[in-house]
Amino acid sequence: MPQTRSPQEVFHHLLAGITEGRFSELAALYAEDTVVETVFEPVGPRRFEGRSVLAERFAAVAEHSPIELSASNVVVRETEDPEVIVAEWDYRVHHRATGKTFDAANIQVLRVRDGLIVSSRDYHDHLALITGGGDLPRLVAALEQQG
């Protein structure tokens, strides 16, 4: 019987895939019925359901993302539940369009079952990414429209 990856191994594969820009491979780390919540997303969807939805999202990121990422200060904490880990790390972000380089903090609470992510609650510093990309006026306009 093939051995499945531990939650820690799955997280490290996910992080490596993101920082190395291998977005087309990322959806394979998620279960068919996965649920991903981007808790601090200021505008737009905060909940994504299903591997196919994530595959589309990762494809869009691969095609349009103006940023390069490297990870540092990575800490993975086990919990009382063997399926659940809490990962903390910082991205060093280089924004190709603005030329800015800055840091963005991240936390993910992942539930991994049979080697696949079945749920993820993601806490990314979206404000750092928005301001670093020069998109603060667009954010304010979107928030005003939500009013």
N, C-alpha and C positions, 0 to 999 in steps of 0.2 A: 504494500500500500504506500503510495507516495506521501511524503511528509509535507504538511502544509506550513506556510510561513507563520511565524508568531506575529502578534500585533506590532511588536517593535520592528521586526524585519519588514513588515508591510509598510509601516510609516517611513522607514529609511529608504525603501524603494520609491515610495511616492515623492519624498523630498528630493532624492537624486534625479528622478525623472523631471521634476519641475525645474530644478536649478540647471540641469543639462539641456533643457528645452525639448525633451522627448515627450511632448504632449500627446502624440498619437498613441502612446503606450499606456497612458495613465488610466483610462477607463477600465482596462483589464484588471486593475487592482480592486475594483468595486463589484459588489454583488449585483445581480440583475435588478433587484428591488431596493437598492440602496436609497437612503435619504441623507442629503447633505444640506445643512443649514449654515448660511453665512450670517451669523447673528448680528454683526455690526455693519452690514451693508447699508449705506445711507439711502440709496435709491435703487430701484430695480428689485428683482426677485431675491428673496432670502431663503428660499427652499427649492431644492432640486430633487426630483424623485426619478429613480431609474438610471441604470447604466447608460442607456442610449441617450438620455438627456445630457448626462455628463460628457459623453463622447462628443456631442455637438458643441457643448460649452468649451471643452478642451481644444477642439478644432478651431473654434473662433479665436481663442486666446493665441493659439499657434500662428494663426494668420495675421492677427492685428496687434499683438502685444508689442509696445515700444520699449519694454524693459528687459534688462538682464539681471538675474538674481544670483546671489551666493548666500549660503546659510552659515551662520555662526551661533555660538552659545546654545547649541542643541542639547536639550535635556528631555529625556523620556521617562516619565514616572509610571510605574505600575500601580494598579488600584486593587482593591479587594476582589473585584470581579476580573477573572483572568482574561476576559474578552476585551476589557476596556483599558486604554492607556491615555495619559495626558502628555502631550508633547508641547514643549515651549522652545522657541528659537527666534532669532533675528534674521531678517533678510538684509543684506547690503544690496541696495537697489541702484542700478545705473539706468537712468531714463535717457534713451538715445535721442528722443525728440528735443528735450530741454537741455540735455547735457548735465543735468544735476545727478549727484550721487548722494544717497541718504539711507538711513536705516528705518526699518519697519518691523515692529514686534508682532509675534504671532503665537497663538495657542490653538491646538486642536484637541478635541476629546473624540477619540476614535473607538468604535466598537468593531472588532474584527472577529469573524467567525469562519472557520474552515479556510483561513488564509485570504479572505476577502473582506473589504470594508463594507459593513452593513449599515453603519450610520456614522455621521461625522458632524460635530458642531464646531464650526470654525470661527475663531475670533482673530481677525486680521486688522491691522491698523490701516483701514481704508483711507482715513484722513491724510496720513502721511503719503500714501500713494497718489491721492488726488492732488494734494498741494505740490508734491514733487513733480507731478506731470503738468503743472500749470492749469489744472482743471477746476480750481476753486470757484471761479465765476459760473461755470457750467453747473457745478453742484448746487450753488446758491439758487440759481434759476430753477433747477429741477425741484428743489425743496420748496420754493415759493409756489410752484405749480401744484404740488401735493397739498399745500395749504390747509 
